[in-house]
Amino acid sequence: MPSSLKPMRYGHTEGRTDVCFDDTGSCIVTCGSDGDVRIWESLDDDDPKSINVGEKAYSFALKNGKLITAVSNNTVQIHTFPEGVPDGILTRFTMNANHVVFNVDGSKVAAGSSDFMVKIVEIADSSQQKTFRGHDAPVLSVSFDPKDTFLASASCDGSVRVWKISEQTCETSWPLLKKCNDVVNAKSICRLSWQPKTGKVTHLLSLLGSSLSGQKLLAIPVEKVIKLYRRETWHHQLDLTDDFITQVSKFNPVVQPSDVSLLRGVNDSIMKQIACEILLFIEMTLNVVAWSPCGQYVAGGSIDGRIAIWNMDTQECLERVKHEKGYTICGLAWHPKGGQIAYTDMEGNLGLIENVCDVEEKKSNHTASAPATKDYDDLFDEDDNEDFLNGDLTGDDWGSKAVRNDEDEDDDLMMASGRPRNKGAIIEDDENSLDGGLLKANSALDKEDDEESLAPIQPLSSTQRPFYDGPVWNSVGIIRCYNDEQDNAIDIEFHDTAIHHAMHLPNSLNHTMADLSSEAILLACDSTEELARYTSFSNTSEWSTTWKK
């Protein structure tokens, strides 16, 4: 069975997003720049459990019921899992930590920070710490040697260092990366990884001799290759690459120059085309690597949304996957039993690849493709008798739970959260609305909808009580509020994703009124008489005001 790429799910706000499976592989766990850690029972989980760990989460690690997070107050915290109960602070830095990892048995945590330092902390006794100094710029990533003898770290100073843990000294260093002054300016976050203990390198050993059979490999993503270094000897063993990663695509007319932010201000069409070609060339860079639990396969993700998987026995690229929108891959995690890879991108989305490398005779030229999707032009190119929407939703879609309702085909559509749309208020355009705002609901509603668990959300121009159930919408997008035993939140979905990706906001103030434009989301709650504003480009930018009666 060929590998399959499942439709991605919105998980967090825009920014670096991390991912892993729990120890048993029963759930997927993610963290993002919104400061939340989310627990997904599966990719089609409509209501993942959320644990707020801070204002912003940069990285996390999970093992033995312990959740470690690096957050924006420059601390590395510990929570219980899956309960999410705070269990103290492991260590502090003078700047934020960029990456945290467990060792093999879960007894230690390593963290690399923007203050150039690397620390190893004992979980049982956080006073037992070791500090490693030597990098001259922020640390991008860290990785434990499977035998707990060495620790590898990559930095914005361009170097990858290997530290001997017992002596707190640098064992070796390679100048592999491009130098920069901060993580946000780094071309790659260089998520390096050691081959696990169970890994086999039979093909390599046949070339190098059996004397190296106990030595593992360190995988480092560098430009368009994965460099492999032999443990203890630190010899450069080989490079893994593929045309899928190294090929330079020519200008594609589908990629509009106006979509590339770096081209703003360039007026000449020829110059825009040349700039697009240069951009496509620049973005072919590997960002993260991850070994399979058996150590036989290694996966790499690039900043232009490509994922490739190699077989270490043959050095062949077995799988080639392209992100449906070409977003930067910033997180990769193998299922503990293999066969699946969860991945995240810089837009906060979560994806899943199934049936990975589980076929005996996998062809090296196989490419896993996303489910067929139609662009907006197809809406008008198809025959009148063809049902465009239902055509996209048919088939074995693991990421969708839409329920068929013959009475109302709109019920088949899904919100960004995965919840089916609820029949409710029908909003019409108001002549006085400058931006197609949300207007009065049709008063002829089915009273049976009141029994559902969704909390009401009301258009700003309406003052009727009680509030009506169901979503409200205008020409910009759809807003829906829901309240149940596990979550009280608001989902916002934009008709045109070029304006902004879908948003999931906590409704801690119990907002009951909303309006939406291409630049802002307005929310108001009856209990506090406050009005909050979230710009469509930063959900952390908000203000409130109190209206006089």
C-alpha positions as CSV (number, residue, x, y, z in Angstrom):
1,M,0.0,0.0,0.0
2,P,1.5,3.4,-1.0
3,S,1.9,6.1,1.6
4,S,-0.9,8.6,1.9
5,L,-0.9,12.2,2.9
6,K,-3.9,13.2,5.0
7,P,-5.5,16.7,4.8
8,M,-3.9,19.0,7.3
9,R,-5.6,20.4,10.3
10,Y,-5.3,23.9,11.8
11,G,-3.7,23.5,15.2
12,H,-2.1,26.7,16.4
13,T,-1.6,30.4,15.4
14,E,1.1,31.3,12.9
15,G,4.6,30.6,14.1
16,R,7.0,27.7,15.0
17,T,5.0,24.6,15.9
18,D,6.4,21.4,17.4
19,V,5.0,17.9,17.3
20,C,5.5,14.4,18.8
21,F,3.5,11.2,19.7
22,D,3.0,10.1,23.2
23,D,5.0,7.0,24.5
24,T,2.3,4.6,23.3
25,G,1.5,6.3,20.1
26,S,-2.2,6.7,21.1
27,C,-2.3,10.4,20.6
28,I,-0.5,13.3,18.8
29,V,0.8,16.2,20.8
30,T,1.6,19.7,19.4
31,C,2.6,23.1,20.8
32,G,2.7,26.5,19.2
33,S,3.2,30.2,19.4
34,D,-0.2,30.6,21.0
35,G,1.2,29.1,24.2
36,D,-1.0,26.0,24.1
37,V,-0.1,22.3,24.1
38,R,-2.8,20.3,22.3
39,I,-3.5,16.6,22.6
40,W,-5.1,15.0,19.5
41,E,-6.6,11.6,19.8
42,S,-6.3,11.4,16.0
43,L,-6.0,13.8,13.1
44,D,-9.8,14.1,12.9
45,D,-10.2,15.0,16.6
46,D,-12.7,17.8,16.6
47,D,-12.0,18.9,20.1
48,P,-8.3,18.3,21.2
49,K,-7.5,18.9,24.8
50,S,-5.6,22.2,25.4
51,I,-3.0,22.9,28.1
52,N,-1.9,26.5,28.3
53,V,1.8,26.6,29.4
54,G,2.6,30.3,28.8
55,E,2.2,33.2,26.5
56,K,4.3,31.5,23.8
57,A,5.8,28.0,23.6
58,Y,8.9,27.5,21.5
59,S,9.5,23.8,22.0
60,F,8.4,20.8,24.1
61,A,9.3,17.2,24.9
62,L,7.2,14.4,26.3
63,K,8.2,11.1,28.0
64,N,7.1,9.0,31.0
65,G,4.1,11.2,31.8
66,K,6.3,14.4,32.0
67,L,5.6,17.3,29.6
68,I,8.6,19.7,29.3
69,T,8.0,23.1,27.6
70,A,10.3,26.0,26.7
71,V,8.2,29.2,27.1
72,S,8.5,32.9,26.5
73,N,9.3,33.8,30.2
74,N,12.8,32.3,29.7
75,T,12.0,29.2,31.7
76,V,11.8,25.5,31.0
77,Q,8.7,24.1,32.8
78,I,7.4,20.7,33.7
79,H,3.7,19.6,33.6
80,T,2.1,16.3,34.2
81,F,0.7,14.5,31.2
82,P,-2.0,14.2,30.1
83,E,-3.5,16.1,33.1
84,G,-1.5,19.3,32.4
85,V,-0.9,20.1,36.1
86,P,2.1,22.4,36.6
87,D,5.0,20.6,38.4
88,G,7.6,23.3,38.8
89,I,10.4,25.0,36.8
90,L,13.4,22.9,35.7
91,T,15.7,25.7,34.8
92,R,15.9,29.4,33.7
93,F,17.9,31.2,31.1
94,T,18.5,35.0,30.5
95,M,16.7,34.6,27.1
96,N,14.2,32.1,25.8
97,A,15.1,28.4,25.2
98,N,14.7,27.4,21.6
99,H,14.7,23.6,21.9
100,V,14.3,21.0,24.6
101,V,14.7,17.2,24.4
102,F,14.7,14.2,26.7
103,N,17.4,11.6,26.9
104,V,16.6,7.9,26.1
105,D,15.3,6.9,29.5
106,G,13.6,10.3,30.3
107,S,15.8,11.0,33.3
108,K,17.4,14.2,31.9
109,V,16.4,17.1,29.7
110,A,18.7,19.2,27.5
111,A,17.9,22.7,26.5
112,G,19.5,25.2,24.1
113,S,18.9,28.9,24.6
114,S,19.2,32.3,22.8
115,D,21.7,33.3,25.4
116,F,24.3,31.0,23.7
117,M,24.1,28.4,26.5
118,V,23.2,24.7,26.7
119,K,22.0,23.0,29.9
120,I,21.3,19.5,31.0
121,V,19.0,19.1,34.0
122,E,18.0,16.1,36.0
123,I,14.3,15.5,36.2
124,A,14.3,14.0,39.7
125,D,16.4,16.8,41.1
126,S,16.5,20.1,39.1
127,S,19.4,21.4,41.2
128,Q,21.6,18.9,39.4
129,Q,22.5,20.9,36.3
130,K,25.4,21.0,33.8
131,T,26.1,24.0,31.7
132,F,27.9,24.0,28.4
133,R,29.5,27.3,27.1
134,G,31.2,27.8,23.8
135,H,28.6,28.9,21.2
136,D,28.9,32.5,20.0
137,A,25.2,32.9,19.0
138,P,21.8,31.6,19.9
139,V,21.4,27.8,20.1
140,L,19.1,26.3,17.5
141,S,18.7,22.7,18.6
142,V,20.1,19.9,20.8
143,S,20.1,16.1,20.7
144,F,21.2,13.4,23.2
145,D,23.5,10.6,22.2
146,P,21.6,7.3,22.7
147,K,24.3,6.2,25.3
148,D,24.1,9.5,27.2
149,T,27.8,10.1,26.6
150,F,27.6,13.0,24.2
151,L,25.2,15.9,23.4
152,A,25.1,17.6,20.0
153,S,24.0,21.2,19.5
154,A,23.6,23.5,16.5
155,S,23.9,27.3,16.7
156,C,23.4,30.5,14.8
157,D,27.2,30.9,14.9
158,G,27.3,28.4,12.1
159,S,28.8,25.5,14.1
160,V,27.5,22.1,15.1
161,R,29.2,21.0,18.3
162,V,29.4,17.6,20.1
163,W,29.9,17.9,23.9
164,K,31.2,15.2,26.2
165,I,28.6,15.3,29.0
166,S,30.7,14.0,31.9
167,E,33.5,16.5,31.4
168,Q,31.4,19.4,30.0
169,T,33.9,19.9,27.2
170,C,33.5,20.2,23.4
171,E,34.5,16.9,21.8
172,T,34.4,18.2,18.2
173,S,32.9,21.0,16.1
174,W,32.0,21.4,12.4
175,P,31.4,24.7,10.6
176,L,28.4,23.6,8.6
177,L,25.7,26.3,8.8
178,K,25.3,29.8,7.6
179,K,25.9,32.4,10.4
180,C,23.2,34.7,11.6
181,N,22.5,36.8,14.6
182,D,19.2,35.4,15.8
183,V,16.9,32.4,15.4
184,V,14.3,34.3,13.4
185,N,17.0,35.1,10.8
186,A,18.3,31.6,10.6
187,K,17.9,29.9,7.2
188,S,17.3,26.6,9.0
189,I,16.5,25.6,12.6
190,C,18.8,22.6,12.0
191,R,16.9,20.0,14.1
192,L,19.7,17.4,14.3
193,S,19.1,13.8,15.5
194,W,21.1,10.7,16.7
195,Q,20.3,7.3,15.3
196,P,18.5,5.3,18.0
197,K,20.1,2.3,19.7
198,T,18.2,-0.3,17.6
199,G,19.3,1.2,14.4
200,K,21.0,-1.0,11.8
201,V,23.6,0.2,9.3
202,T,24.3,-3.1,7.5
203,H,25.1,-1.5,4.2
204,L,27.6,0.9,5.7
205,L,29.2,-1.7,7.8
206,S,29.9,-3.8,4.8
207,L,32.0,-0.9,3.5
208,L,33.6,0.1,6.8
209,G,34.2,-3.1,8.6
210,S,32.6,-4.7,11.6
211,S,34.8,-2.8,14.1
212,L,32.3,0.1,13.9
213,S,29.2,-1.9,14.5
214,G,28.6,-0.4,17.9
215,Q,28.8,3.2,16.6
216,K,25.8,5.2,15.7
217,L,25.3,8.1,13.3
218,L,24.5,11.8,13.9
219,A,22.2,13.2,11.2
220,I,22.5,17.0,10.5
221,P,20.4,18.9,7.9
222,V,22.7,21.1,6.0
223,E,21.4,23.0,2.9
224,K,20.1,20.3,0.5
225,V,21.6,17.2,2.1
226,I,21.6,15.3,5.4
227,K,25.1,14.9,6.6
228,L,25.9,11.7,8.6
229,Y,28.8,11.6,11.1
230,R,30.1,8.5,12.8
231,R,29.9,8.5,16.6
232,E,33.3,8.7,18.5
233,T,35.4,8.8,15.3
234,W,33.4,11.9,14.2
235,H,34.2,11.1,10.6
236,H,31.9,12.4,7.9
237,Q,30.3,9.2,6.7
238,L,28.1,10.2,3.8
239,D,25.4,12.6,2.5
240,L,21.8,11.7,1.9
241,T,20.2,13.7,-0.9
242,D,17.7,13.3,-3.8
243,D,16.7,15.2,-6.9
244,F,13.3,15.9,-5.1
245,I,15.3,18.1,-2.7
246,T,18.0,19.5,-5.0
247,Q,16.1,20.1,-8.2
248,V,15.5,23.8,-9.1
249,S,12.0,24.4,-10.3
250,K,11.5,27.0,-13.1
251,F,9.0,29.8,-12.7
252,N,5.5,28.4,-12.4
253,P,2.8,30.8,-13.6
254,V,0.5,29.4,-10.8
255,V,2.9,31.0,-8.3
256,Q,1.9,34.7,-8.6
257,P,4.6,37.2,-7.9
258,S,2.1,39.2,-5.8
259,D,2.0,36.2,-3.4
260,V,5.7,36.6,-2.5
261,S,6.2,39.2,0.2
262,L,9.8,39.8,-0.8
263,L,8.7,41.0,-4.2
264,R,6.6,44.0,-3.0
265,G,7.7,47.1,-4.7
266,V,9.1,45.3,-7.8
267,N,7.0,46.6,-10.7
268,D,8.7,45.1,-13.7
269,S,7.1,41.8,-14.6
270,I,10.4,40.3,-15.9
271,M,12.2,41.2,-12.7
272,K,9.4,39.6,-10.7
273,Q,9.7,36.4,-12.7
274,I,13.4,36.2,-12.2
275,A,13.0,37.0,-8.5
276,C,10.5,34.1,-8.2
277,E,13.0,31.7,-9.7
278,I,15.6,32.9,-7.3
279,L,13.2,32.4,-4.4
280,L,12.3,28.9,-5.4
281,F,16.0,28.1,-5.5
282,I,16.7,29.6,-2.1
283,E,13.9,27.7,-0.4
284,M,15.2,24.2,-1.2
285,T,16.8,23.8,2.3
286,L,16.4,21.0,4.8
287,N,15.1,22.2,8.2
288,V,14.5,19.1,10.3
289,V,15.5,15.4,10.5
290,A,14.0,12.5,12.4
291,W,15.0,8.8,12.7
292,S,12.5,6.0,12.6
293,P,12.3,4.0,15.9
294,C,14.0,1.1,14.2
295,G,16.8,3.3,13.0
296,Q,16.6,2.0,9.4
297,Y,14.9,5.1,8.0
298,V,15.6,8.8,8.3
299,A,13.1,11.6,7.3
300,G,14.0,15.2,6.4
301,G,11.7,18.2,6.0
302,S,12.6,21.4,4.1
303,I,11.6,25.0,4.4
304,D,9.7,24.8,1.1
305,G,7.4,22.1,2.4
306,R,9.1,18.9,1.1
307,I,9.5,15.7,3.1
308,A,11.8,12.9,1.9
309,I,12.5,9.6,3.6
310,W,15.6,7.5,3.0
311,N,16.4,3.8,3.6
312,M,19.8,3.6,5.4
313,D,20.5,0.1,4.1
314,T,20.4,1.2,0.4
315,Q,20.7,5.0,0.8
316,E,17.7,5.3,-1.5
317,C,14.9,7.9,-1.2
318,L,11.8,5.8,-0.7
319,E,9.2,8.5,-0.1
320,R,8.7,12.0,-1.4
321,V,5.9,14.2,-0.1
322,K,5.1,17.8,-0.9
323,H,3.2,20.0,1.5
324,E,-0.1,21.0,-0.1
325,K,0.7,24.7,0.3
326,G,4.5,24.7,0.4
327,Y,4.8,25.9,4.0
328,T,8.0,25.4,6.0
329,I,8.2,22.1,7.8
330,C,9.3,22.8,11.3
331,G,8.3,19.6,13.2
332,L,8.7,15.9,12.3
333,A,7.8,12.9,14.6
334,W,7.7,9.2,13.9
335,H,5.0,7.0,15.5
336,P,6.7,4.8,18.2
337,K,5.8,1.7,16.1
338,G,6.7,3.3,12.8
339,G,4.5,3.5,9.7
340,Q,3.3,7.1,10.4
341,I,4.9,10.5,10.5
342,A,3.3,13.6,12.1
343,Y,4.5,16.9,10.9
344,T,3.8,20.6,11.5
345,D,4.5,23.8,9.6
346,M,5.2,27.5,10.4
347,E,1.6,28.4,9.9
348,G,0.5,26.2,12.9
349,N,-1.0,23.3,10.8
350,L,-0.7,19.6,11.7
351,G,-0.4,16.8,9.1
352,L,0.0,13.1,9.0
353,I,1.6,10.7,6.5
354,E,0.4,7.1,6.8
355,N,1.8,3.7,5.5
356,V,5.3,5.0,5.5
357,C,8.0,2.5,4.3
358,D,5.8,-0.5,5.2
359,V,5.8,-2.1,1.8
360,E,8.5,-4.7,1.0
361,E,9.3,-3.5,-2.5
362,K,8.9,0.3,-2.2
363,K,9.8,1.9,-5.5
364,S,12.3,4.7,-5.1
365,N,10.5,7.0,-7.5
366,H,7.2,6.8,-5.6
367,T,5.8,10.2,-4.6
368,A,3.0,10.5,-2.0
369,S,0.5,13.1,-3.1
370,A,-2.2,15.0,-1.2
371,P,-5.8,14.2,-2.0
372,A,-6.9,15.9,-5.2
373,T,-8.1,19.4,-4.6
374,K,-9.7,21.9,-7.0
375,D,-8.8,25.6,-7.3
376,Y,-11.3,28.4,-7.4
377,D,-11.3,28.5,-11.2
378,D,-12.7,24.9,-11.2
379,L,-15.8,26.2,-9.6
380,F,-16.7,27.8,-12.9
381,D,-15.0,25.4,-15.3
382,E,-17.0,22.4,-14.3
383,D,-20.4,21.3,-15.8
384,D,-23.4,22.8,-14.2
385,N,-24.6,19.3,-13.2
386,E,-21.4,18.5,-11.2
387,D,-21.5,18.9,-7.5
388,F,-18.2,20.5,-6.8
389,L,-18.3,20.5,-3.0
390,N,-19.6,17.0,-2.6
391,G,-17.1,15.8,-5.1
392,D,-14.3,17.0,-2.8
393,L,-15.8,15.3,0.3
394,T,-16.5,11.9,-1.1
395,G,-14.1,8.9,-0.7
396,D,-12.2,7.7,2.3
397,D,-11.3,11.0,3.9
398,W,-9.7,10.2,7.3
399,G,-9.6,13.8,8.2
400,S,-13.3,14.6,7.9
401,K,-16.3,13.7,9.9
402,A,-19.0,15.4,7.9
403,V,-22.4,13.9,8.4
404,R,-24.7,13.5,5.4
405,N,-28.0,15.3,5.6
406,D,-30.3,15.1,2.6
407,E,-32.4,18.1,3.9
408,D,-29.5,20.6,4.0
409,E,-26.4,20.0,2.0
410,D,-24.7,22.8,3.9
411,D,-24.4,20.5,6.9
412,D,-21.7,18.6,5.1
413,L,-19.3,21.5,5.3
414,M,-16.7,21.5,8.0
415,M,-15.4,24.4,10.1
416,A,-11.6,24.7,10.7
417,S,-12.0,23.0,14.0
418,G,-13.5,19.9,12.3
419,R,-16.9,20.5,13.7
420,P,-19.9,20.3,11.3
421,R,-21.6,23.6,10.7
422,N,-24.8,24.0,12.8
423,K,-28.0,25.2,11.1
424,G,-28.7,28.5,12.6
425,A,-28.8,32.2,11.9
426,I,-28.9,33.3,8.3
427,I,-27.2,36.7,7.9
428,E,-28.0,39.1,5.1
429,D,-25.9,42.1,4.0
430,D,-26.8,45.5,5.6
431,E,-26.8,48.6,3.5
432,N,-25.0,50.5,6.3
433,S,-22.2,48.0,6.6
434,L,-18.9,49.3,5.1
435,D,-17.3,45.8,5.2
436,G,-20.2,43.4,4.8
437,G,-20.6,43.1,8.6
438,L,-22.5,40.5,10.4
439,L,-26.2,41.4,10.6
440,K,-29.5,40.5,12.1
441,A,-30.4,36.9,12.2
442,N,-33.6,35.6,10.6
443,S,-36.1,35.3,13.4
444,A,-37.7,32.2,11.9
445,L,-35.4,29.6,13.4
446,D,-36.0,26.0,14.4
447,K,-36.4,25.9,18.2
448,E,-34.9,22.4,18.3
449,D,-31.5,24.0,17.7
450,D,-31.6,25.5,21.2
451,E,-31.0,22.1,22.7
452,E,-27.6,21.8,21.1
453,S,-24.4,22.5,23.2
454,L,-23.2,25.4,21.1
455,A,-23.1,28.7,22.9
456,P,-24.8,31.6,21.1
457,I,-23.0,34.3,19.2
458,Q,-24.8,37.4,18.1
459,P,-24.3,39.9,15.3
460,L,-23.4,43.4,16.5
461,S,-26.4,45.0,14.9
462,S,-28.9,42.9,16.8
463,T,-30.1,43.5,20.4
464,Q,-32.6,40.7,20.6
465,R,-32.7,38.4,23.6
466,P,-32.2,35.5,23.9
467,F,-29.3,35.1,21.5
468,Y,-29.7,32.7,18.6
469,D,-27.8,29.5,18.1
470,G,-25.5,28.8,15.2
471,P,-22.7,30.5,13.1
472,V,-22.8,34.0,11.7
473,W,-21.1,35.1,8.6
474,N,-20.5,37.8,6.0
475,S,-18.5,38.2,2.8
476,V,-15.2,37.9,4.7
477,G,-15.7,34.7,6.7
478,I,-17.6,32.8,9.3
479,I,-17.5,33.1,13.1
480,R,-18.9,30.4,15.4
481,C,-18.9,30.1,19.2
482,Y,-19.3,26.9,21.1
483,N,-19.3,26.0,24.8
484,D,-19.2,22.5,26.2
485,E,-17.7,20.7,29.2
486,Q,-14.2,20.6,27.7
487,D,-13.9,23.9,25.9
488,N,-15.3,27.4,25.5
489,A,-13.9,28.9,22.3
490,I,-14.6,30.8,19.1
491,D,-13.7,29.6,15.6
492,I,-13.1,32.0,12.8
493,E,-12.8,30.8,9.2
494,F,-12.0,33.1,6.3
495,H,-13.5,32.5,2.8
496,D,-10.2,33.6,1.3
497,T,-7.3,32.0,3.1
498,A,-5.0,34.6,1.5
499,I,-6.4,37.1,4.0
500,H,-5.6,35.0,7.1
501,H,-5.6,31.3,8.1
502,A,-8.4,30.0,10.3
503,M,-8.3,31.0,14.0
504,H,-9.2,29.3,17.3
505,L,-9.6,31.7,20.2
506,P,-10.5,31.0,23.8
507,N,-13.8,32.6,24.9
508,S,-12.8,33.2,28.5
509,L,-14.9,36.5,28.7
510,N,-18.0,34.7,27.2
511,H,-18.3,37.0,24.2
512,T,-21.8,36.9,22.6
513,M,-21.5,39.4,19.8
514,A,-19.0,39.5,16.9
515,D,-18.2,41.2,13.6
516,L,-15.5,40.5,11.0
517,S,-13.6,42.4,8.4
518,S,-10.5,41.7,6.3
519,E,-8.4,43.6,8.9
520,A,-10.0,42.9,12.3
521,I,-12.2,40.7,14.4
522,L,-14.5,42.4,16.9
523,L,-15.8,40.6,19.9
524,A,-18.0,41.9,22.7
525,C,-19.5,40.3,25.9
526,D,-22.7,41.3,27.6
527,S,-21.5,40.6,31.1
528,T,-18.5,43.0,31.1
529,E,-19.6,45.4,28.4
530,E,-16.1,45.2,26.9
531,L,-15.1,45.2,23.3
532,A,-11.9,43.3,22.2
533,R,-10.1,43.7,18.9
534,Y,-7.8,41.1,17.3
535,T,-6.0,42.2,14.1
536,S,-6.0,39.6,11.4
537,F,-2.2,39.6,11.3
538,S,-1.5,39.2,15.1
539,N,-3.9,37.6,17.6
540,T,-1.8,39.0,20.4
541,S,-2.6,42.6,19.4
542,E,-5.8,43.7,21.2
543,W,-7.4,46.5,23.1
544,S,-10.6,46.8,25.0
545,T,-12.9,49.7,25.9
546,T,-15.9,50.1,28.2
547,W,-19.0,51.7,26.8
548,K,-21.1,53.9,28.9
549,K,-24.8,53.0,29.4
